[in-house]
Amino acid sequence: MSTATIGTRYQVVIPRREREQLGLRPHTKVVVEVADGAVIIRPLPDGGWRGIGRKLADGTDATDYVKKLRAEWESSR
C-alpha cells in the first residue's frame, strides 16, 4: 500500500507500483466509487471496439480499410 496526496485541483497521482500493477496508462478511463468510507478507483472495463473501428482490431491497416470502404460506397451509388 502506498500513499498519495490530493492536490489543490483535487487531483491524485496514483503511485507507480499500483499503476504498473493495473496497467494504467495516461488517459485511461477509471471508475470512482465510495464504499464503506473509502474511495475506490478501478479501470473502466474495456467494452471492446465499437463502431467503424471495431474491424480494425484484427490488425487491418487503417488506410487500406478506408480505401475499401470508399470503393464500396462508390459502387453503391
N, C-alpha and C positions, 0 to 999 in steps of 0.2 A: 504494500500500500504506500502510495506517495501522497504528498500534499501539493496543493496549488493555491494561488491567491486570486481573488476576484478583483479585477481592475476597476478603475473609475467608470468605465463604459460597460461594466458587468460582464466582461469577457474573462474566460478562464482558459489557460493554456493547459492542455492535457499532457502530463509528463511523458517523455519519450518511451519509457518502458511500456506503459499502458497503450500508447498509440501503436507501437510496433506489435504488441500482443494482439491487438484487434485489427491490425492492418488499416488503420485510419490514415487518410491522405488529406491534403488541403481540399476544401470544397466538398468533402464527404458529408452527406446529409445524416443527421442523427435525430433520434427520438429523445426528448427530455420529459421526464415524468417525476412526480413526487410520490413516494410511498413510505409510510411509517416515519415521517420526518426526515427522509433522506432524498437527495436529488439523484436520479438515475439517468445516466446518459448512455445510450447504446446506438450502434449503427442502424440506420433505417434498412429494413430488409430489402434486398435487391429484387425488384419486380421483374427484372429482365428487360430486354429491349422492347420498345413499343414503337408503333407507327412504322414509317418507311424505313427507319434504321434497323429494324429487327432482322432484316435479311442480311445486313452487313455483318452480323455477329458470327457468321460462318467463315469469315476471312475474305469475303469478296472484296475486290478493290473498289473503292467508292466511285472513282472516275468511270470505270467500266460499267458499274451498276447504273449510274446516271445516264450514260450513253444508251444502255439497253432500254431504260425507261423512256427516254426521248424517242427512240425508234418505235417503241410500242405505241406511244401517244400519236406519233405522226401517222402510223399505219391505221390507226382507228378513226382518223378524220374522214 
